[in-house]
Amino acid sequence: MKNSRRIFGFGFYPVFVFALTAGHAVLISQQGFSQTPAQPPTAAKRPNIVWIMSEDNSADYLRHFDQDGAVAPRIEAMASAGITFDHAFSNAPVCSVARTTLITSCYGPRIGTQFHRRIRTVPMPPGLRMFPAYLRDGGYYTSNHSKEDYNAVRAGDVWDDSSKRASWKNRPSDATPFFHVETFADSHESRLHFPASDVESKPTETDPSSVGLPPYFPDQPVFRYSVARYHDRMADIDRLVGKVLDELSTAGQLENTFVFYFGDHGGVLPRSKGYVFESGLHVPLVVRVPENFKGLVDRSRGDRAGGFVEFVDFGPTVLNLAGITPPQDVDGKPFLGPGVAANDVDRRNEAFGYADRFDEKYDLVRTIRVGNLKYVRNFEPYYPDGMLNAYRYRMAAYQQWRKLHEEGRLDPVQDQFFQPKPTEALYDLDSDPDEVNNLADDPSHAADLVRLRNRLVGRLKAMPDLSFFPEAVLSDDEIGSPTVFGQANKEAIADLIDIANLAAMPWAEAEPKLRIALDSQDPWSRYWALAAAASFGKTAASLLPQATARLQDLEPIVVARAAEFVAIVGDQDPRPYVIRALERATSEAEALQILNSAVYLNDHTDGRFPIHFRGVIMLFKVDPKSDIQLRLDHLGS
């Protein structure tokens, strides 16, 4: 059933999280699952599997998922011969983090792969390999054409070939089963990095007047043109998908091959890629089921599945279809194949999302969606969504949106993007699919707010979520495996989460606890106490003396946090302290986070604290192509 920007739910179901130990991949047995609606494939006859990924497009850009989307006849034909997943989610709204989630089957914040444009490529969790390695062990030929963009170290056992020449056609024999990944960049964000003059000079095939716009976009020609131009790109993607299917058919392999089509995360108009709204996380997913292996799937061809599936689930699903038991220490579970009952999948109704540093911009956000209710926790709510990320603002629509904001020509919904965020948000996606009506303060949803808040907090502590240590800590090679580091510091991380979550408590209850945390001997307790206090705005003025003292903190990024608080709550000029903190920074991550605070002071404090770093002498050489240099250039330094 196609819908128009509406997402239909099916109630609430309990979700259980278990601690699992590392294991090796082995051929699957029927005892691997509680239900076995289909027999596993034999080693002599196993299906091929192909992934087709288009970059940067959310589900609503295709008519198959949203009546305002682009027509895609080849993808729609795939669906008629397969299964449509109406609730498929990338866990992160940006390429490297999403792709690392896919290849590892693990949540990025648990294993240290959550930052986009990595400073450190981290080791895989002990005992775990990227999932195609298990396919190779089982006799599969694995190929990737050709984008990787992984934030974890790739061992040599993952791909038989990962290059611009890679193809399933290069397998050693026609009898060798294959797993192949194809990525198409024709829908990538860069395809909308056109000059504004194109609106008049380069007409689109799609009529701009015919496209739908969400309510948070101003109805301006550049926005309509951008959507129309992107619909044209989706038509190109559809043709490329068709080409892959035709090649399989010509080779006589189409009915031996499960073909997955999906977007690598949401996007790509403003407020999608890089943001944990549904427009950044909800992806199209269609799986074509081959005639010769339809017995592996507990569904009919042409079905639409309502259960939630996440990127952590994709690798285990491929292994299961291939007759290989997924390793135990991953976060995902199969949604197709032997032992997977359709009605069990359709009861899955929970999705987890995360955003951290993307390029040069820090903004820690976590989300939990249960059915049609979505809870968003903004841990740095004073940073507006519209805070500068240089790559995003290459897009003419972003530039126009910011200009209209500066001119005061946006309505309140359109202007939300440039305002401080709520500490907590709760959205009913059935009535508010665009996530513009925050119900967190609605008394009728108080119980929902508490339930989803507690669910998210429980998940963050159970992983644990490494991002409650600053990236400057996590990017230090001396910590070794981030996964091991996280487990060793699980209790400390839980304490930091509790301090950060003081921002969601009533002020009278939070204030005495914040006072204690601000004077803690632990620098990261002070760090999170300052962020939580700043979330209260001027209500937290009673903490100003303690926060001001932190401008002299020994930790440079604690100084940056104190500067943010002082700028929000007080009148003292924090800029000299931020400049000195940058001069003391000993790592790229430390400098980037201080510069993030500097951009906040420069761009989002009503012109009170313009800042530059001319003449600053740093402790390390800055790469002229680095994210640090991007920030310095923006600040006129």
C-alpha positions as CSV (number, residue, x, y, z in Angstrom):
1,M,0.0,0.0,0.0
2,K,1.5,3.3,-1.1
3,N,1.2,6.3,1.3
4,S,1.8,10.0,1.1
5,R,4.3,11.0,3.8
6,R,2.5,8.9,6.3
7,I,3.8,5.9,8.2
8,F,1.4,3.3,9.5
9,G,2.1,1.3,12.7
10,F,0.8,-1.7,14.4
11,G,1.0,-1.2,18.2
12,F,3.7,-1.8,20.7
13,Y,5.6,-5.1,21.3
14,P,8.2,-5.9,23.8
15,V,11.9,-6.0,22.6
16,F,14.4,-8.0,24.6
17,V,18.2,-7.4,24.5
18,F,20.6,-10.2,25.4
19,A,24.3,-10.1,26.1
20,L,25.9,-12.5,23.5
21,T,29.4,-13.9,23.3
22,A,31.7,-14.1,20.3
23,G,31.4,-17.0,18.0
24,H,32.4,-18.3,14.6
25,A,30.2,-18.7,11.5
26,V,29.2,-22.2,10.7
27,L,26.7,-23.8,8.4
28,I,23.2,-23.3,9.7
29,S,21.2,-26.0,11.4
30,Q,17.5,-26.1,11.8
31,Q,18.0,-25.8,15.5
32,G,19.4,-22.3,15.1
33,F,15.9,-20.7,15.4
34,S,12.8,-21.4,17.3
35,Q,10.7,-21.6,14.1
36,T,11.8,-23.1,10.8
37,P,9.3,-22.2,8.1
38,A,11.9,-22.9,5.4
39,Q,14.7,-25.5,4.9
40,P,18.2,-24.2,4.7
41,P,20.0,-24.4,1.3
42,T,22.4,-27.2,0.8
43,A,26.1,-26.4,0.2
44,A,25.7,-27.7,-3.4
45,K,22.9,-25.4,-4.3
46,R,22.9,-22.0,-2.6
47,P,21.5,-18.7,-3.8
48,N,23.5,-15.8,-5.1
49,I,22.9,-12.4,-3.4
50,V,23.4,-9.0,-4.9
51,W,23.1,-5.6,-3.1
52,I,22.3,-2.6,-5.2
53,M,22.8,0.6,-3.2
54,S,21.8,4.1,-4.4
55,E,23.5,6.9,-2.4
56,D,21.7,9.4,-0.3
57,N,18.0,8.8,-1.0
58,S,15.2,8.3,1.5
59,A,12.2,6.2,0.8
60,D,9.9,9.1,0.0
61,Y,11.7,9.9,-3.2
62,L,10.2,6.8,-4.8
63,R,6.5,6.5,-5.8
64,H,6.6,2.9,-4.6
65,F,6.9,4.2,-1.0
66,D,5.3,7.7,-1.3
67,Q,2.8,8.9,-3.9
68,D,4.8,12.1,-4.3
69,G,7.9,10.2,-5.2
70,A,9.5,9.5,-8.6
71,V,8.2,6.8,-10.9
72,A,10.6,3.8,-10.9
73,P,9.2,1.0,-13.1
74,R,12.2,-1.4,-12.7
75,I,12.2,-1.1,-8.9
76,E,8.5,-1.5,-8.9
77,A,8.8,-4.6,-11.0
78,M,11.4,-6.0,-8.6
79,A,8.8,-5.5,-5.8
80,S,6.1,-7.4,-7.7
81,A,8.6,-10.4,-7.8
82,G,9.7,-9.9,-4.3
83,I,9.1,-8.2,-1.0
84,T,8.8,-4.5,-0.1
85,F,10.0,-3.5,3.4
86,D,8.0,-0.4,4.3
87,H,10.0,0.2,7.5
88,A,13.7,-0.2,6.7
89,F,16.1,2.1,8.5
90,S,19.7,3.1,8.2
91,N,20.9,3.5,11.8
92,A,22.9,6.6,10.8
93,P,22.1,9.3,8.2
94,V,25.5,9.6,6.6
95,C,27.6,7.4,4.3
96,S,30.6,6.1,6.2
97,V,28.8,5.5,9.5
98,A,25.9,3.8,7.7
99,R,28.1,1.6,5.5
100,T,30.2,0.6,8.5
101,T,27.0,-0.5,10.2
102,L,26.1,-2.6,7.2
103,I,29.5,-4.3,6.9
104,T,29.9,-5.0,10.6
105,S,26.3,-5.6,11.6
106,C,27.1,-3.6,14.7
107,Y,25.9,-0.3,16.1
108,G,28.5,2.4,15.5
109,P,28.5,3.9,19.0
110,R,29.1,0.4,20.6
111,I,32.2,-0.3,18.5
112,G,33.6,3.2,17.9
113,T,32.7,3.7,14.2
114,Q,30.1,6.5,14.7
115,F,32.1,9.5,13.4
116,H,31.9,10.5,9.7
117,R,35.2,11.3,8.2
118,R,37.1,9.2,10.6
119,I,40.1,10.5,12.5
120,R,41.0,6.9,13.5
121,T,40.1,3.7,11.7
122,V,39.2,1.4,14.5
123,P,39.8,-2.3,14.9
124,M,36.9,-4.7,14.6
125,P,35.6,-6.1,17.9
126,P,37.7,-9.1,19.0
127,G,36.6,-12.3,17.4
128,L,34.4,-10.6,14.8
129,R,34.9,-10.2,11.1
130,M,33.1,-8.2,8.5
131,F,30.3,-10.4,7.3
132,P,31.5,-11.2,3.7
133,A,34.5,-13.0,5.2
134,Y,32.1,-15.6,6.5
135,L,30.6,-16.0,3.1
136,R,34.1,-16.6,1.6
137,D,34.7,-19.2,4.3
138,G,31.5,-20.9,3.0
139,G,32.6,-21.0,-0.6
140,Y,31.1,-17.7,-1.9
141,Y,32.9,-15.4,-4.3
142,T,32.6,-11.8,-2.8
143,S,32.9,-8.7,-4.9
144,N,32.3,-5.0,-4.3
145,H,32.0,-2.3,-7.0
146,S,33.5,-0.4,-5.4
147,K,32.7,2.1,-2.6
148,E,33.7,1.0,0.9
149,D,34.1,4.1,3.2
150,Y,34.4,1.9,6.3
151,N,35.4,3.4,9.7
152,A,36.7,0.0,10.8
153,V,39.9,-1.8,9.7
154,R,39.1,-4.1,6.8
155,A,41.1,-7.3,6.9
156,G,42.2,-9.0,3.7
157,D,39.6,-11.8,4.0
158,V,36.5,-9.7,3.3
159,W,36.4,-9.3,-0.5
160,D,37.8,-11.4,-3.4
161,D,37.7,-8.2,-5.3
162,S,36.8,-4.7,-4.2
163,S,37.6,-2.3,-7.0
164,K,36.2,-0.5,-10.0
165,R,36.7,-3.7,-12.0
166,A,34.9,-5.9,-9.4
167,S,32.1,-8.1,-10.8
168,W,30.3,-11.2,-9.9
169,K,31.1,-12.3,-13.5
170,N,34.8,-12.8,-12.4
171,R,34.0,-15.7,-10.1
172,P,36.2,-18.8,-10.7
173,S,33.4,-20.9,-12.1
174,D,29.7,-20.7,-13.0
175,A,29.0,-23.1,-10.1
176,T,30.5,-20.7,-7.5
177,P,27.8,-18.8,-5.6
178,F,28.4,-15.1,-5.3
179,F,27.7,-12.1,-3.1
180,H,28.1,-8.8,-5.0
181,V,27.6,-5.2,-4.0
182,E,27.0,-2.4,-6.5
183,T,26.8,1.2,-5.5
184,F,25.4,3.9,-7.7
185,A,26.3,7.6,-7.0
186,D,23.9,9.2,-9.5
187,S,21.7,10.1,-6.5
188,H,24.5,11.4,-4.3
189,E,24.3,14.7,-2.6
190,S,26.9,16.2,-4.9
191,R,24.4,15.9,-7.8
192,L,22.5,18.8,-6.2
193,H,25.6,21.0,-5.9
194,F,24.6,23.1,-8.9
195,P,24.7,26.9,-9.2
196,A,21.4,28.7,-8.5
197,S,21.4,29.9,-12.1
198,D,20.6,26.3,-13.2
199,V,17.0,26.9,-12.0
200,E,16.4,29.0,-15.0
201,S,19.0,27.7,-17.5
202,K,18.8,23.9,-17.1
203,P,15.2,22.7,-17.1
204,T,14.3,19.3,-15.5
205,E,12.4,16.5,-17.0
206,T,10.2,16.5,-13.9
207,D,7.9,19.5,-13.7
208,P,8.9,21.5,-10.6
209,S,5.3,22.6,-10.1
210,S,4.2,19.0,-9.7
211,V,6.4,18.0,-6.8
212,G,5.4,17.9,-3.2
213,L,7.3,19.9,-0.5
214,P,7.3,19.1,3.2
215,P,6.0,22.0,5.4
216,Y,9.5,22.8,6.8
217,F,10.6,23.9,3.3
218,P,9.9,27.4,2.0
219,D,7.9,27.2,-1.2
220,Q,10.6,28.7,-3.4
221,P,11.7,28.0,-7.0
222,V,15.1,26.6,-5.9
223,F,13.5,24.1,-3.6
224,R,11.0,22.9,-6.2
225,Y,13.7,22.7,-8.8
226,S,16.0,20.7,-6.4
227,V,13.2,18.2,-5.7
228,A,12.4,17.9,-9.4
229,R,16.1,17.5,-10.3
230,Y,16.4,14.8,-7.7
231,H,13.4,12.9,-9.1
232,D,15.3,12.9,-12.4
233,R,18.3,11.4,-10.7
234,M,16.0,8.7,-9.2
235,A,14.8,7.9,-12.7
236,D,18.5,7.4,-13.6
237,I,18.9,5.1,-10.6
238,D,16.0,3.0,-11.7
239,R,17.5,2.5,-15.1
240,L,20.8,1.4,-13.5
241,V,18.9,-1.0,-11.3
242,G,17.3,-2.4,-14.4
243,K,20.7,-2.8,-16.1
244,V,21.9,-5.0,-13.2
245,L,18.8,-7.2,-13.4
246,D,19.1,-7.5,-17.1
247,E,22.8,-8.7,-16.8
248,L,21.7,-11.3,-14.3
249,S,18.9,-12.4,-16.6
250,T,21.1,-12.6,-19.6
251,A,23.6,-14.8,-17.7
252,G,20.7,-17.1,-16.6
253,Q,21.3,-16.1,-12.9
254,L,18.3,-13.9,-12.1
255,E,16.2,-16.7,-10.8
256,N,19.1,-17.9,-8.7
257,T,19.8,-14.5,-7.1
258,F,18.3,-12.5,-4.2
259,V,18.6,-8.9,-5.3
260,F,18.4,-6.2,-2.6
261,Y,17.8,-2.6,-3.7
262,F,18.1,0.0,-1.0
263,G,19.4,3.5,-0.2
264,D,22.6,3.7,1.8
265,H,20.8,6.2,4.1
266,G,18.3,9.0,3.8
267,G,18.6,12.3,1.9
268,V,19.3,14.3,0.1
269,L,17.5,17.7,0.2
270,P,18.2,19.9,3.3
271,R,17.3,18.4,6.7
272,S,17.7,14.8,5.6
273,K,21.3,13.5,5.1
274,G,23.2,14.2,8.2
275,Y,20.0,14.5,10.4
276,V,18.2,11.8,12.4
277,F,14.8,12.8,11.1
278,E,12.9,10.0,9.2
279,S,14.1,11.8,6.0
280,G,17.6,10.9,7.0
281,L,17.0,7.4,8.3
282,H,14.1,5.8,6.5
283,V,15.4,4.1,3.3
284,P,13.7,2.2,0.5
285,L,14.2,-1.5,0.6
286,V,13.0,-4.0,-2.0
287,V,14.2,-7.6,-2.2
288,R,13.6,-9.5,-5.4
289,V,13.0,-13.2,-4.5
290,P,14.4,-15.7,-7.1
291,E,12.0,-18.3,-8.4
292,N,14.5,-21.1,-7.7
293,F,14.9,-20.1,-4.0
294,K,11.5,-18.8,-3.1
295,G,11.2,-21.7,-0.6
296,L,13.8,-19.9,1.6
297,V,11.4,-17.1,2.3
298,D,8.3,-17.3,4.4
299,R,6.4,-14.8,2.2
300,S,4.7,-14.5,-1.1
301,R,6.2,-12.6,-4.0
302,G,4.6,-9.1,-4.1
303,D,4.2,-8.9,-0.3
304,R,4.8,-5.7,1.7
305,A,6.4,-6.3,5.1
306,G,5.4,-4.0,7.9
307,G,8.1,-5.0,10.5
308,F,11.1,-2.8,11.2
309,V,14.5,-3.8,9.8
310,E,17.7,-1.9,10.5
311,F,21.1,-1.9,8.8
312,V,22.5,-4.1,11.5
313,D,20.2,-6.8,10.3
314,F,21.3,-6.8,6.6
315,G,24.5,-8.8,7.1
316,P,22.9,-11.5,9.3
317,T,20.1,-11.8,6.7
318,V,22.6,-12.4,3.9
319,L,24.4,-15.0,5.9
320,N,21.2,-16.7,6.8
321,L,20.0,-16.9,3.2
322,A,23.4,-18.4,2.3
323,G,23.0,-21.1,5.0
324,I,25.5,-19.7,7.4
325,T,24.8,-18.9,11.0
326,P,25.5,-15.3,11.8
327,P,28.1,-14.7,14.5
328,Q,26.6,-14.2,17.9
329,D,28.4,-10.9,18.8
330,V,26.6,-8.7,16.3
331,D,23.7,-6.4,17.0
332,G,21.4,-7.5,14.1
333,K,19.3,-10.5,13.3
334,P,18.0,-12.0,10.0
335,F,14.7,-10.8,8.5
336,L,14.7,-13.4,5.7
337,G,15.7,-17.0,5.2
338,P,15.5,-20.3,7.0
339,G,14.1,-20.1,10.5
340,V,12.7,-16.6,10.0
341,A,8.9,-16.4,10.2
342,A,7.1,-13.5,8.5
343,N,4.8,-12.9,11.4
344,D,7.8,-12.6,13.8
345,V,9.5,-10.0,11.5
346,D,6.2,-8.1,11.3
347,R,6.2,-7.8,15.1
348,R,9.5,-6.0,15.1
349,N,8.7,-2.4,15.7
350,E,11.8,-0.7,17.1
351,A,14.6,1.3,15.4
352,F,17.6,3.0,16.9
353,G,19.3,6.0,15.3
354,Y,22.5,8.0,16.0
355,A,24.3,11.1,14.9
356,D,27.7,12.3,16.2
357,R,30.4,14.3,14.4
358,F,29.7,14.5,10.7
359,D,32.6,16.1,8.8
360,E,33.5,19.2,10.9
361,K,30.2,19.5,12.7
362,Y,29.6,17.9,16.2
363,D,26.0,17.4,17.3
364,L,25.3,14.3,19.5
365,V,21.7,13.0,18.9
366,R,20.1,9.6,19.7
367,T,16.7,8.4,18.6
368,I,14.4,5.5,19.4
369,R,11.4,4.8,17.3
370,V,8.7,2.3,18.6
371,G,5.8,1.9,16.2
372,N,4.7,5.3,15.2
373,L,6.2,7.1,18.1
374,K,9.7,8.5,17.9
375,Y,11.7,9.9,20.7
376,V,14.7,12.2,20.0
377,R,17.3,13.1,22.6
378,N,19.4,16.1,21.6
379,F,22.4,16.1,24.0
380,E,23.6,19.5,22.7
381,P,20.3,21.2,22.1
382,Y,21.6,24.7,21.9
383,Y,23.3,23.8,18.6
384,P,20.7,24.5,15.9
385,D,20.3,21.9,13.1
386,G,21.3,24.7,10.7
387,M,24.7,25.1,12.2
388,L,27.3,25.1,9.5
389,N,28.5,22.0,7.8
390,A,30.4,23.3,4.7
391,Y,29.6,20.4,2.5
392,R,25.9,20.6,3.2
393,Y,25.9,24.3,2.4
394,R,27.3,23.8,-1.1
395,M,23.7,23.1,-2.0
396,A,21.7,26.0,-3.4
397,A,18.6,25.1,-1.4
398,Y,20.6,25.2,1.8
399,Q,22.0,28.6,0.9
400,Q,18.6,30.0,0.0
401,W,17.1,28.6,3.2
402,R,19.7,30.3,5.4
403,K,19.3,33.6,3.5
404,L,15.5,33.5,4.1
405,H,16.2,32.9,7.8
406,E,18.5,35.8,8.0
407,E,16.0,38.0,6.3
408,G,13.2,36.9,8.6
409,R,11.1,35.5,5.8
410,L,10.4,32.0,7.2
411,D,7.3,30.9,9.1
412,P,7.8,29.2,12.5
413,V,7.9,25.7,11.2
414,Q,10.4,26.6,8.4
415,D,12.5,28.5,10.9
416,Q,12.8,25.6,13.4
417,F,15.9,24.5,11.5
418,F,17.8,27.6,12.6
419,Q,16.7,27.7,16.2
420,P,17.9,25.8,19.3
421,K,16.6,22.3,19.4
422,P,14.5,20.9,22.3
423,T,16.3,18.7,24.7
424,E,13.7,16.0,24.1
425,A,11.3,15.6,21.3
426,L,8.5,13.2,20.8
427,Y,6.7,12.8,17.4
428,D,3.6,10.9,16.4
429,L,4.6,9.9,12.9
430,D,1.1,8.8,12.0
431,S,-0.2,12.3,12.3
432,D,3.1,14.2,11.9
433,P,5.3,12.3,9.4
434,D,7.5,15.4,8.9
435,E,8.4,15.7,12.6
436,V,7.5,19.3,13.1
437,N,5.1,19.0,16.1
438,N,6.9,18.1,19.3
439,L,4.7,16.4,21.8
440,A,7.3,16.2,24.6
441,D,5.5,18.8,26.7
442,D,2.0,17.5,25.9
443,P,0.5,16.1,29.1
444,S,-1.5,13.5,27.2
445,H,1.8,12.0,26.0
446,A,3.7,12.2,29.3
447,A,3.6,8.4,29.8
448,D,4.9,7.9,26.2
449,L,7.7,10.3,26.8
450,V,8.9,8.5,30.0
451,R,8.6,5.1,28.4
452,L,10.6,5.9,25.3
453,R,13.1,8.0,27.3
454,N,13.7,5.0,29.6
455,R,13.9,2.6,26.7
456,L,16.6,4.8,25.0
457,V,18.6,5.2,28.2
458,G,18.5,1.5,28.8
459,R,19.9,0.8,25.3
460,L,22.6,3.4,25.6
461,K,23.8,1.9,28.9
462,A,23.5,-1.7,27.7
463,M,25.8,-1.2,24.6
464,P,27.4,1.0,26.1
465,D,27.4,4.1,24.0
466,L,31.0,5.2,23.6
467,S,30.1,8.8,22.6
468,F,29.8,9.8,26.2
469,F,33.6,10.0,26.1
470,P,34.7,12.8,23.8
471,E,36.1,11.7,20.4
472,A,39.5,13.1,21.6
473,V,39.6,10.1,24.0
474,L,38.2,7.6,21.6
475,S,40.6,8.6,18.8
476,D,43.7,7.9,20.9
477,D,45.3,4.7,19.7
478,E,46.4,3.9,23.2
479,I,42.8,2.8,24.1
480,G,43.2,-0.2,21.8
481,S,39.9,-1.8,20.8
482,P,37.0,0.7,21.4
483,T,34.7,-2.2,22.0
484,V,36.9,-3.6,24.8
485,F,37.4,-0.1,26.1
486,G,33.6,0.4,26.3
487,Q,33.0,-2.8,28.2
488,A,35.8,-2.0,30.6
489,N,34.2,1.5,31.2
490,K,30.6,0.5,31.2
491,E,29.9,1.8,34.6
492,A,31.7,5.1,34.0
493,I,29.7,5.6,30.8
494,A,26.4,4.9,32.6
495,D,27.4,7.6,35.1
496,L,28.1,10.1,32.3
497,I,24.8,9.3,30.7
498,D,23.1,10.0,34.0
499,I,24.8,13.4,34.2
500,A,23.9,14.3,30.6
501,N,20.3,13.3,31.3
502,L,20.0,15.8,34.2
503,A,19.0,18.1,31.3
504,A,15.7,16.2,31.0
505,M,14.9,16.5,34.7
506,P,13.0,19.4,36.4
507,W,15.4,22.2,37.3
508,A,14.8,21.9,41.0
509,E,15.9,18.3,40.9
510,A,18.7,18.7,38.5
511,E,20.5,21.8,40.1
512,P,22.0,20.2,43.2
513,K,23.3,17.2,41.1
514,L,24.8,19.5,38.5
515,R,26.6,21.5,41.3
516,I,28.2,18.2,42.4
517,A,29.2,17.2,38.9
518,L,30.6,20.6,38.0
519,D,33.2,20.1,40.8
520,S,33.9,16.4,40.0
521,Q,37.5,15.2,39.8
522,D,36.5,13.5,36.6
523,P,36.8,15.9,33.6
524,W,34.1,14.2,31.6
525,S,31.6,14.5,34.4
526,R,32.4,18.3,34.3
527,Y,32.1,18.2,30.6
528,W,28.6,16.7,30.6
529,A,27.5,18.8,33.6
530,L,28.2,21.9,31.6
531,A,26.3,20.6,28.5
532,A,23.3,19.6,30.7
533,A,23.3,23.0,32.5
534,A,23.5,24.9,29.2
535,S,20.5,23.0,28.0
536,F,18.4,24.9,30.7
537,G,19.4,28.3,29.3
538,K,19.1,31.2,31.6
539,T,17.3,29.1,34.1
540,A,20.7,27.8,35.1
541,A,22.1,31.2,36.0
542,S,22.7,30.1,39.6
543,L,25.5,27.9,38.3
544,L,27.3,30.7,36.5
545,P,30.0,31.1,39.2
546,Q,30.9,27.4,39.0
547,A,30.7,27.4,35.2
548,T,32.9,30.5,34.9
549,A,35.6,28.8,37.0
550,R,35.7,26.1,34.4
551,L,37.0,28.6,31.9
552,Q,40.3,27.8,33.6
553,D,39.9,24.0,33.4
554,L,42.9,21.9,32.6
555,E,41.0,20.1,29.9
556,P,40.7,22.3,26.7
557,I,37.3,20.8,25.6
558,V,35.9,21.4,29.1
559,V,36.9,25.0,28.7
560,A,35.0,25.0,25.4
561,R,31.9,23.7,27.1
562,A,32.2,26.3,29.8
563,A,32.5,29.0,27.1
564,E,29.2,27.8,25.6
565,F,27.5,27.9,28.9
566,V,28.8,31.4,29.7
567,A,27.7,32.7,26.3
568,I,24.2,31.3,26.8
569,V,23.6,32.3,30.4
570,G,25.9,35.2,31.2
571,D,27.5,38.3,29.8
572,Q,31.2,37.5,30.2
573,D,33.2,37.3,27.0
574,P,34.4,33.7,26.6
575,R,36.4,34.1,23.4
576,P,39.9,34.6,25.0
577,Y,39.5,31.2,26.8
578,V,38.4,29.4,23.6
579,I,41.4,30.8,21.7
580,R,43.7,29.7,24.5
581,A,42.0,26.2,24.6
582,L,42.7,25.8,20.8
583,E,46.3,26.7,21.4
584,R,46.5,23.9,24.0
585,A,44.7,21.3,21.9
586,T,47.0,18.3,21.4
587,S,44.9,16.3,18.8
588,E,42.8,16.9,15.7
589,A,39.6,15.7,17.5
590,E,40.3,18.1,20.4
591,A,40.8,21.0,18.1
592,L,37.7,20.2,16.0
593,Q,35.5,20.2,19.1
594,I,36.8,23.5,20.3
595,L,36.3,25.0,16.9
596,N,32.7,23.6,16.9
597,S,32.2,25.7,20.0
598,A,33.8,28.7,18.3
599,V,31.4,28.4,15.4
600,Y,28.5,28.3,17.8
601,L,29.8,31.5,19.5
602,N,30.4,33.2,16.2
603,D,27.2,32.3,14.3
604,H,24.5,31.6,16.9
605,T,24.8,34.2,19.8
606,D,23.2,37.1,18.0
607,G,26.5,38.6,16.9
608,R,27.8,39.1,20.5
609,F,30.9,37.0,20.1
610,P,32.4,37.1,16.6
611,I,35.7,35.1,16.9
612,H,38.8,34.6,14.8
613,F,42.0,32.7,15.3
614,R,44.5,34.9,13.4
615,G,47.9,34.5,14.9
616,V,47.1,31.4,16.9
617,I,50.0,29.0,17.2
618,M,48.8,25.4,17.4
619,L,50.7,22.4,18.9
620,F,50.5,20.4,15.6
621,K,50.6,21.1,11.9
622,V,47.1,21.6,10.4
623,D,46.4,19.8,7.1
624,P,45.2,22.5,4.6
625,K,42.5,20.1,3.4
626,S,41.3,19.1,6.9
627,D,38.1,19.8,8.7
628,I,40.1,22.0,11.1
629,Q,41.0,24.2,8.2
630,L,37.4,24.3,7.0
631,R,36.4,25.7,10.4
632,L,39.3,28.2,10.5
633,D,38.4,29.4,7.0
634,H,34.8,29.9,8.0
635,L,36.0,32.0,11.0
636,G,38.2,34.2,8.7
637,S,41.4,32.8,10.2
